[in-house]
Amino acid sequence: MLLFAILAIVTGSNSYRGIVTFIDVHRRRLNEVFGPKWRRAPAHTAIRYILQGLDPAAVEAVFRRHAAQLQAARATVGQGSIALDGKTLRGSFDNFHDRAAAQVLSAFATDTALVLAHVDIDEKSNEIPAAQALLAKPGVAAGAIVTLDALHCQKNCSRSPATPTLP
């Protein structure tokens, strides 16, 4: 169900009913490839209960572990590059409650086209401390060239714990 929901969202669905429509339209092909043998798409309420029953932290841990395995299988240590870039999530602001738009910083492996990790940027901060926290995570930038925006050209950023110091 999670895979079908992801496929539906990637193709433009943005609601539970949209996921049902996607499954209904592509049901025969999904049955052939993935083998569920469904005669009809599940109800949108069933999809909602299934997806809301998932633990977001556990799902994210599984996706991160999978991305790290894919990255390790395709990239050799010491080669490749990782781009860190912050983005503002469209439509995440709330003027009624004076809430600013949510921002996230992502680590993107350019050689394998995988998002390796991401962190939320604190509302009252910027992406500099988020980048330092992301680079400090094990396995995110091990042996790779890391590229960042000009915002990160500061003395404290160049000596973060994740970057080795030269003698």
MIROZA-481350 format. One line per 10 residues: their letters; for each residue x, y, z of N, C-alpha, C. Coordinates in Angstrom, 2 decimals, decimal comma. Example, Ala and Ser with C-alpha at 12.3 -4.5 7.8 and 13.67 -1.06 7.14 Angstrom:
BEGIN
as = 13,19 -5,69 7,80 12,30 -4,50 7,80 13,20 -3,30 7,80 ~ 12,85 -2,25 7,08 13,67 -1,06 7,14 12,90 0,03 7,87;
END
This chain:
BEGIN
mllfailaiv = 0,82 -1,19 0,00 0,00 0,00 0,00 0,87 1,25 0,00 ~ 1,95 1,23 0,79 2,84 2,39 0,86 3,48 2,65 -0,51 ~ 3,92 1,60 -1,19 4,50 1,77 -2,52 3,50 2,36 -3,49 ~ 2,26 1,86 -3,46 1,24 2,39 -4,36 0,94 3,85 -4,04 ~ 0,93 4,21 -2,77 0,71 5,61 -2,39 1,85 6,48 -2,88 ~ 3,09 6,01 -2,75 4,24 6,78 -3,24 4,16 6,96 -4,74 ~ 3,84 5,89 -5,47 3,71 6,00 -6,92 2,61 6,99 -7,30 ~ 1,51 6,97 -6,58 0,42 7,90 -6,87 0,84 9,34 -6,61 ~ 1,55 9,57 -5,53 1,98 10,93 -5,19 3,00 11,44 -6,20 ~ 3,90 10,57 -6,63 4,90 10,97 -7,63 4,23 11,36 -8,94;
tgsnsyrgiv = 3,12 10,72 -9,26 2,42 11,04 -10,51 1,42 12,18 -10,37 ~ 1,36 12,80 -9,19 0,55 14,01 -9,05 -0,64 13,91 -8,12 ~ -0,93 12,77 -7,56 -2,04 12,67 -6,62 -1,68 13,37 -5,32 ~ -2,64 14,08 -4,74 -2,36 14,78 -3,50 -3,45 14,57 -2,44 ~ -4,19 13,46 -2,57 -5,23 13,15 -1,58 -5,42 11,63 -1,54 ~ -6,14 11,18 -0,52 -6,44 9,75 -0,43 -7,30 9,30 -1,61 ~ -8,24 10,14 -2,02 -9,08 9,80 -3,17 -8,24 9,76 -4,45 ~ -7,23 10,62 -4,54 -6,33 10,58 -5,68 -5,53 9,28 -5,73 ~ -5,13 8,79 -4,57 -4,41 7,51 -4,51 -5,33 6,38 -4,96 ~ -6,60 6,42 -4,53 -7,58 5,41 -4,95 -7,75 5,46 -6,47;
tfidvhrrrl = -7,85 6,65 -7,02 -8,00 6,80 -8,47 -6,80 6,22 -9,20 ~ -5,59 6,52 -8,70 -4,38 5,99 -9,32 -4,39 4,46 -9,30 ~ -4,71 3,87 -8,15 -4,73 2,41 -8,04 -5,80 1,83 -8,95 ~ -6,96 2,48 -9,02 -8,05 1,99 -9,87 -7,66 2,03 -11,35 ~ -7,03 3,11 -11,77 -6,65 3,24 -13,18 -5,54 2,25 -13,55 ~ -4,60 2,03 -12,65 -3,43 1,18 -12,95 -3,51 -0,19 -12,26 ~ -4,68 -0,58 -11,81 -4,82 -1,80 -11,01 -4,31 -3,04 -11,72 ~ -4,65 -3,23 -12,97 -4,20 -4,43 -13,68 -2,67 -4,50 -13,77 ~ -2,07 -3,41 -14,11 -0,60 -3,38 -14,21 0,05 -3,57 -12,84 ~ -0,49 -2,94 -11,82 0,05 -3,11 -10,46 -0,10 -4,56 -9,99;
nevfgpkwrr = -1,23 -5,19 -10,33 -1,42 -6,60 -9,98 -0,39 -7,49 -10,67 ~ -0,12 -7,21 -11,95 0,86 -8,02 -12,69 2,26 -7,88 -12,12 ~ 2,66 -6,65 -11,86 4,04 -6,40 -11,43 4,26 -6,76 -9,97 ~ 3,32 -6,41 -9,09 3,53 -6,58 -7,65 2,71 -7,72 -7,05 ~ 1,76 -8,27 -7,79 1,04 -9,46 -7,38 -0,02 -9,38 -6,31 ~ -0,70 -8,25 -6,06 -1,72 -8,26 -5,00 -3,04 -8,94 -5,39 ~ -3,36 -9,09 -6,68 -4,61 -9,71 -7,15 -5,87 -8,99 -6,65 ~ -5,85 -7,67 -6,68 -7,01 -6,89 -6,26 -8,02 -6,84 -7,40 ~ -9,29 -6,97 -7,07 -10,36 -6,83 -8,06 -10,83 -5,39 -8,17 ~ -10,57 -4,62 -7,14 -10,90 -3,20 -7,15 -9,94 -2,49 -6,19;
apahtairyi = -9,86 -1,20 -6,34 -9,00 -0,41 -5,45 -9,63 -0,36 -4,06 ~ -8,81 -0,30 -3,01 -9,37 -0,17 -1,66 -10,03 1,19 -1,48 ~ -10,89 1,29 -0,50 -11,57 2,55 -0,20 -10,57 3,58 0,31 ~ -10,88 4,85 0,08 -9,96 5,91 0,53 -9,81 5,91 2,05 ~ -10,85 5,48 2,77 -10,73 5,44 4,24 -9,76 4,34 4,68 ~ -9,75 3,22 3,96 -8,80 2,14 4,28 -7,37 2,62 4,04 ~ -7,15 3,32 2,95 -5,81 3,85 2,66 -5,40 4,85 3,75 ~ -6,34 5,68 4,16 -6,04 6,67 5,20 -5,66 5,98 6,51 ~ -6,41 4,97 6,91 -6,11 4,24 8,16 -4,74 3,57 8,09 ~ -4,43 2,98 6,96 -3,14 2,29 6,81 -1,99 3,29 6,88;
lqgldpaave = -2,10 4,38 6,13 -1,01 5,36 6,10 -0,87 6,10 7,42 ~ -1,98 6,41 8,09 -1,90 7,09 9,37 -1,40 6,17 10,47 ~ -1,50 4,87 10,27 -1,02 3,91 11,26 0,48 3,69 11,21 ~ 1,14 4,22 10,19 2,59 4,07 10,08 3,31 5,03 11,02 ~ 4,42 4,59 11,56 5,26 5,44 12,40 6,19 6,24 11,48 ~ 6,04 7,57 11,42 6,85 8,37 10,49 8,35 8,22 10,71 ~ 8,78 8,13 11,96 10,21 7,98 12,24 10,74 6,65 11,73 ~ 9,95 5,59 11,88 10,37 4,28 11,41 10,43 4,23 9,89 ~ 9,45 4,83 9,23 9,44 4,87 7,76 10,65 5,65 7,26 ~ 10,93 6,79 7,90 12,09 7,58 7,48 13,39 6,81 7,71;
avfrrhaaql = 13,50 6,09 8,81 14,71 5,30 9,08 14,91 4,23 8,02 ~ 13,84 3,59 7,60 13,93 2,57 6,55 14,37 3,19 5,24 ~ 13,79 4,35 4,87 14,17 5,01 3,63 15,63 5,47 3,68 ~ 16,07 6,00 4,80 17,47 6,43 4,92 18,42 5,24 4,82 ~ 18,07 4,15 5,47 18,91 2,95 5,41 18,99 2,43 3,97 ~ 17,86 2,43 3,27 17,83 1,98 1,88 18,67 2,89 0,99 ~ 18,54 4,20 1,18 19,33 5,15 0,38 20,82 4,98 0,65 ~ 21,19 4,74 1,91 22,60 4,53 2,24 23,13 3,26 1,59 ~ 22,32 2,21 1,56 22,75 0,97 0,91 22,90 1,16 -0,60 ~ 21,97 1,87 -1,22 22,09 2,16 -2,64 23,32 3,00 -2,94;
qaaratvgqg = 23,56 3,99 -2,09 24,72 4,86 -2,26 26,01 4,06 -2,11 ~ 26,08 3,20 -1,12 27,28 2,39 -0,89 27,52 1,42 -2,03 ~ 26,46 0,89 -2,62 26,61 -0,06 -3,71 27,07 0,60 -5,00 ~ 26,71 1,86 -5,21 27,02 2,52 -6,48 28,21 3,44 -6,43 ~ 28,53 3,95 -5,27 29,62 4,92 -5,17 30,83 4,28 -4,51 ~ 31,99 4,71 -4,92 33,21 4,26 -4,27 33,67 5,34 -3,31 ~ 34,24 4,92 -2,19 34,68 5,87 -1,17 35,76 6,77 -1,75 ~ 35,66 8,05 -1,46 36,63 9,02 -1,95 36,23 9,64 -3,27 ~ 35,18 9,13 -3,88 34,70 9,70 -5,13 33,27 10,16 -4,94 ~ 32,80 10,94 -5,88 31,43 11,43 -5,81 31,35 12,70 -5,00;
sialdgktlr = 30,19 13,30 -5,07 29,99 14,54 -4,34 28,57 14,56 -3,77 ~ 28,45 15,31 -2,70 27,17 15,49 -2,04 26,86 16,97 -1,98 ~ 25,69 17,33 -2,46 25,27 18,72 -2,46 24,29 18,93 -1,31 ~ 24,58 19,92 -0,48 23,66 20,30 0,59 22,95 21,57 0,15 ~ 21,62 21,54 0,22 20,86 22,69 -0,21 19,57 22,79 0,59 ~ 19,22 23,98 0,97 18,00 24,23 1,72 16,87 24,64 0,80 ~ 15,68 24,21 1,12 14,50 24,55 0,34 13,36 24,93 1,27 ~ 12,52 25,84 0,83 11,31 26,22 1,54 10,17 25,41 0,95 ~ 9,39 24,77 1,80 8,30 23,92 1,33 7,09 24,77 0,98 ~ 6,71 24,69 -0,27 5,61 25,50 -0,79 4,31 25,15 -0,08;
gsfdnfhdra = 3,57 26,16 0,31 2,27 25,98 0,93 2,32 25,58 2,40 ~ 3,50 25,65 3,02 3,62 25,22 4,41 3,45 26,36 5,40 ~ 3,28 27,57 4,92 3,10 28,71 5,83 1,65 28,77 6,31 ~ 1,44 29,48 7,39 0,09 29,66 7,95 -0,01 31,08 8,46 ~ -0,56 31,97 7,64 -0,68 33,38 8,03 -1,63 33,57 9,20 ~ -2,63 32,73 9,29 -3,60 32,86 10,36 -2,97 32,66 11,74 ~ -2,05 31,72 11,85 -1,37 31,44 13,12 0,04 32,01 13,17 ~ 0,40 32,93 12,27 1,73 33,54 12,20 2,84 32,49 12,17 ~ 2,67 31,50 11,35 3,69 30,46 11,21 4,38 30,62 9,87 ~ 5,70 30,72 9,90 6,47 30,88 8,67 6,50 29,56 7,90;
aaqvlsafat = 6,89 29,65 6,65 6,99 28,44 5,82 8,08 27,53 6,35 ~ 7,84 26,24 6,27 8,81 25,24 6,75 9,98 25,17 5,78 ~ 11,17 24,99 6,33 12,37 24,86 5,52 13,06 23,55 5,86 ~ 13,68 22,95 4,85 14,37 21,68 5,04 15,72 21,75 4,31 ~ 16,72 21,11 4,88 18,05 21,03 4,28 18,27 19,58 3,88 ~ 18,62 19,35 2,61 18,79 18,00 2,10 20,22 17,75 1,67 ~ 20,66 16,49 1,86 21,96 16,03 1,36 21,67 15,16 0,15 ~ 22,12 15,61 -1,03 21,83 14,96 -2,30 23,11 14,41 -2,89 ~ 23,18 13,10 -3,12 24,35 12,48 -3,76 24,22 12,69 -5,26 ~ 25,11 13,50 -5,82 24,98 13,86 -7,23 25,32 12,72 -8,17;
dtalvlahvd = 26,19 11,81 -7,76 26,57 10,71 -8,65 25,51 9,62 -8,73 ~ 24,73 9,43 -7,69 23,69 8,40 -7,69 22,28 8,97 -7,72 ~ 22,15 10,28 -7,66 20,85 10,97 -7,68 19,94 10,51 -6,55 ~ 20,51 10,37 -5,35 19,76 9,95 -4,17 19,78 11,04 -3,12 ~ 18,65 11,24 -2,47 18,61 12,10 -1,29 19,01 11,22 -0,11 ~ 20,17 11,49 0,48 20,69 10,65 1,54 20,09 10,97 2,89 ~ 19,81 12,23 3,13 19,27 12,63 4,43 18,70 14,03 4,30 ~ 17,88 14,40 5,27 17,38 15,77 5,35 17,08 16,09 6,80 ~ 17,16 17,37 7,10 16,83 17,85 8,44 15,96 19,09 8,32 ~ 15,09 19,27 9,29 14,27 20,48 9,34 15,11 21,63 9,85;
ideksneipa = 14,91 22,79 9,26 15,60 24,00 9,71 14,69 24,69 10,70 ~ 15,23 25,01 11,85 14,45 25,65 12,90 13,88 26,97 12,39 ~ 12,67 27,28 12,80 11,96 28,47 12,33 12,72 29,75 12,64 ~ 13,42 29,79 13,76 14,12 31,00 14,17 15,62 30,93 13,85 ~ 16,00 30,08 12,92 17,41 29,89 12,59 17,57 29,92 11,08 ~ 18,74 29,50 10,62 18,99 29,37 9,20 19,63 28,01 8,94 ~ 20,12 27,79 7,72 20,59 26,46 7,39 22,02 26,16 7,84 ~ 22,74 27,13 8,41 24,12 26,88 8,86 24,17 25,84 9,98 ~ 23,44 25,99 11,10 23,50 24,95 12,12 22,90 23,63 11,64 ~ 21,91 23,69 10,75 21,32 22,47 10,23 22,33 21,71 9,37;
aqallakpgv = 23,13 22,44 8,59 24,17 21,80 7,77 25,23 21,16 8,65 ~ 25,62 21,83 9,71 26,62 21,24 10,62 26,08 19,98 11,28 ~ 24,80 19,98 11,65 24,20 18,79 12,26 24,10 17,65 11,23 ~ 23,78 18,00 10,00 23,65 16,99 8,95 24,99 16,37 8,61 ~ 26,03 17,18 8,54 27,37 16,66 8,24 27,94 15,85 9,38 ~ 27,48 16,08 10,59 27,97 15,33 11,75 27,36 13,93 11,82 ~ 26,27 13,69 11,09 25,65 12,36 11,11 26,57 11,37 10,42 ~ 26,71 10,18 10,98 27,61 9,19 10,38 27,10 8,71 9,03 ~ 28,02 8,59 8,08 27,70 8,04 6,77 27,12 9,01 5,77 ~ 26,82 10,23 6,15 26,22 11,15 5,20 27,24 11,64 4,19;
aagaivtlda = 28,40 12,06 4,64 29,39 12,63 3,74 30,73 11,92 3,83 ~ 30,74 10,66 4,16 31,99 9,93 4,36 32,79 9,84 3,06 ~ 33,92 10,51 3,02 34,83 10,43 1,89 34,38 11,13 0,63 ~ 33,37 11,95 0,68 32,85 12,61 -0,51 33,16 14,10 -0,47 ~ 33,13 14,71 -1,62 33,25 16,15 -1,72 31,88 16,74 -1,43 ~ 31,82 17,69 -0,52 30,55 18,30 -0,13 30,50 19,71 -0,69 ~ 29,41 20,02 -1,39 29,22 21,37 -1,91 28,08 22,03 -1,14 ~ 28,27 23,33 -0,86 27,30 24,11 -0,10 27,13 25,47 -0,76 ~ 26,09 26,17 -0,37 25,88 27,53 -0,85 26,92 28,47 -0,26 ~ 27,02 29,68 -0,82 27,96 30,68 -0,33 27,66 31,11 1,10;
lhcqkncsrs = 26,44 30,90 1,55 26,05 31,21 2,92 26,96 30,51 3,93 ~ 27,50 29,37 3,56 28,29 28,54 4,47 29,79 28,90 4,46 ~ 30,18 29,93 3,76 31,59 30,34 3,72 31,92 31,17 4,95 ~ 32,02 30,50 6,08 32,35 31,14 7,34 33,40 30,29 8,05 ~ 34,12 30,90 8,96 35,18 30,18 9,66 34,64 28,98 10,43 ~ 33,54 29,14 11,14 32,99 28,04 11,95 32,52 26,88 11,08 ~ 32,00 27,16 9,91 31,52 26,08 9,04 32,67 25,28 8,47 ~ 33,78 25,94 8,15 34,90 25,22 7,55 35,61 24,34 8,56 ~ 35,38 24,54 9,84 36,02 23,72 10,88 35,00 22,90 11,66 ~ 33,92 22,49 10,99 32,90 21,71 11,68 33,47 20,34 12,06;
patptlp = 32,88 19,65 13,03 33,41 18,36 13,49 33,46 17,31 12,39 ~ 32,64 17,45 11,34 32,61 16,44 10,30 33,79 16,59 9,33 ~ 34,43 17,78 9,30 35,54 17,97 8,36 36,85 17,84 9,11 ~ 37,77 17,06 8,55 39,06 16,87 9,22 39,91 18,14 9,11 ~ 40,72 18,37 10,10 41,64 19,52 10,08 42,98 19,07 9,54 ~ 43,60 19,94 8,80 44,92 19,64 8,22 46,01 20,03 9,21 ~ 47,10 19,26 9,24 48,19 19,60 10,17 48,92 20,85 9,80;
END
